[in-house]
C-alpha cells in the first residue's frame, strides 16, 4: 500500500473554510437557511448525484469489454473518455473485484477521494475509526457494513494518496445479462465503488 501524501494533515481551517462556517452560522441564526436542508443536499451529493459518474464508468465496463480493458490498463484516460476528470481525480487506478479478490479503498492519513467519479466523500470515510480499522481488520469493516463475502476471498486494501485515487470495479450482479447499460447504472452503489458494499441485485 502506498502511504506517501504530500499535503499537510490536521491543519487548521483555511480562511475560506472559516468564512463559510461563519456565514453558515449567521444565516442559520437569522433563520435564512435550514441546516437540515443543507445536510440533505450534502447527502444527495454524497450518495446519489456524485456517485452517478462512477456508476456510469462501472456500467460501461460491465457491458463494453474494450472499455474495461482500457479502464484496467489506464483508468485515468478511460475515465476521461467519459468526461469525468479534474481536481481530485487527475490520476486514477481501477481495481477489479473478482471471485477470489475483494478490494477496499481508504485514505489512512486524511480523506483523499476521487471527487469527479464519486462526488463528496462520506463522513465515515474521513473518520479515524474507519481509516484505522480497515487496514487492520477489513473483514470486520465489511461486517460493520453488513457485507458478507466468502472466507477464502482475499481482501486487498488500497491506500489513496495525493498522487493516486482508487475506484473499485465491483462484480456484476448475477442475472443481469439482458440489462442495458442505463439500467445497470442503477445497481452500482457508492459503497460498491469504495469496496464497503456490493452492487445491488437486479
Protein Blocks (a to p, Z undefined) as FASTA:
>chain_A
ZZbdcbdehiacdfklmmmmmmmmmmmmnopacfklmmmmmmmmmmmmmmmmmmmmmmmm
mmmmklmmmmmmmmmlmmmmnopacehilbccdddddfkbccddddfklmgccfklnopa
dfklmpmklmmmmmmmmmlmmmmnopacdfklccddddddfkbccdddddddehilmpcf
klmmmmpcfklmnopaccddZZ
